Amino acid sequence: MNDRTTSHDRVLAQRNAEGLMFLIEAARDLRTTGAVAPSGKALAHVLTEPVRAQAPHPLAVLEAGAGTGPVTRALIPQLSRGSHLDIVEANPRFAERLRGLVTTHPHLTATSAQVNVHQTYVEQLDTDQRYDVIVSGLPLTNFTPAQVERIMARYMELLHPGGTLTYFAYLGTRRARALTASRAEARRHAAVDEIMATYQRTYATGRWTVWANLPPAYVWHLQRPLVSADLVEPRSHGASR
């Protein structure tokens, strides 16, 4: 067996292990895990495009809801020398895996990029840092409208003026939920869609369809305005997370 075959087998084993771990965590708490499979390469590539677009400048980047790290692995090689990456993941088992990924990733030694993993919710991230790019893997359609308002407001607060938020949403979720969800769940989902549509109308700079993902997904890029007065004001939705 040659080195190339051995390397391929290691990668395949790693992906299988990640898929199983993701499935177990989804069974524990689908609301925060948000899917039954990690993001694929094609989706990760589109999500990380704003980082590539600004290379080779050093950037401050935030990844929220990193899961088992498929987007993290696509993101780290895009970091230019002197860049800073904060990874936020609330699930303790995912956070532990992400710390291992960061510790062993060969690209970080070569670029001197600084990477930190924070086990917390992004709304509760204690930082004065402002980011050029935020990559979100959070399952926003699984949250309450109040949670989504807080998360989106926090994203805009954490971005530099002119900074980019990139996130995804699966195709067909509205139709599927309309067929299977209770009335209360359908109302919740519609309210979240309305919030996200407001942000998209106000800040979107592009939307791409990634068919080569399971399931297929839209990727949105939103840009924080240069003037803070142009930010959307969050609405009150009652109880908090």
C-alpha positions, 0 to 999 in steps of 0.5 A, spaced: 500 500 500 503 506 497 502 513 501 497 516 497 492 510 498 494 510 505 492 518 505 486 516 502 483 511 506 485 516 512 481 521 509 475 516 508 475 513 515 475 521 518 469 522 513 465 516 516 467 517 523 464 525 522 458 523 519 456 518 524 458 523 530 454 528 526 448 523 526 448 521 533 448 529 535 442 530 530 439 524 534 440 528 541 438 535 539 436 536 531 434 543 533 441 545 534 445 540 530 440 542 524 442 536 519 443 529 519 450 530 515 456 535 515 456 540 509 459 537 503 465 540 499 461 544 494 457 547 500 464 549 504 467 552 498 461 557 496 461 559 504 468 560 504 469 564 498 469 571 501 475 569 505 478 567 498 476 573 495 480 578 500 486 574 500 492 575 501 490 580 506 490 578 513 483 577 515 479 577 522 474 571 521 468 568 525 465 561 524 459 560 528 456 553 528 462 549 526 459 542 527 465 537 526 469 542 522 468 540 514 467 548 513 473 549 518 477 545 514 476 548 507 476 555 511 483 554 514 487 553 508 484 560 505 487 564 511 493 569 509 499 570 514 497 574 520 489 572 519 485 571 525 480 565 526 475 565 531 470 558 531 464 558 535 461 551 537 456 550 543 456 543 542 461 540 547 463 534 543 463 538 537 468 543 540 472 538 543 473 535 536 474 542 533 480 543 538 483 537 535 482 539 528 486 546 529 491 543 533 493 538 528 492 542 522 499 543 518 497 550 514 497 553 521 504 552 522 506 555 515 501 561 515 502 563 523 494 564 523 491 565 530 485 560 531 481 559 537 475 555 539 470 558 543 464 553 546 459 558 547 453 561 543 455 566 538 450 571 541 454 570 548 461 570 545 465 575 549 469 579 544 471 586 542 473 583 536 470 585 529 470 581 523 471 582 516 468 575 514 463 571 518 461 564 516 455 561 519 453 554 519 447 555 524 441 552 523 437 558 523 430 555 520 430 550 527 430 556 532 425 561 534 424 568 531 427 571 537 433 567 537 434 568 530 433 576 531 438 576 536 443 571 532 442 576 526 443 582 530 449 579 533 452 578 526 451 585 524 454 587 530 460 583 530 462 585 522 466 591 520 462 596 516 463 593 509 464 586 512 461 580 509 456 574 512 455 568 509 450 562 511 446 557 507 439 554 507 437 548 505 432 548 499 425 545 500 424 546 507 418 550 507 414 546 503 416 540 507 415 543 513 408 545 510 406 538 509 409 535 516 409 540 521 404 542 526 400 549 525 405 552 531 411 549 528 409 552 521 407 559 524 414 559 527 418 557 520 414 562 517 416 568 522 423 566 521 423 566 513 420 573 514 426 575 518 431 572 514 427 575 508 428 582 511 435 581 512 436 579 505 432 584 501 436 589 505 443 586 505 444 581 500 450 581 495 449 575 492 445 568 492 448 561 489 445 554 489 449 549 491 446 542 488 452 538 489 450 538 497 446 533 500 441 536 501 442 542 496 442 549 499 442 556 497 448 560 500 447 567 501 452 573 502 450 579 506 454 585 507 454 590 513 452 597 511 458 602 512 453 606 516 451 603 522 444 607 522 442 603 516 442 596 520 435 593 521 433 594 528 431 587 531 424 586 533 421 583 540 419 576 540 418 575 547 422 569 551 430 568 550 434 562 549 
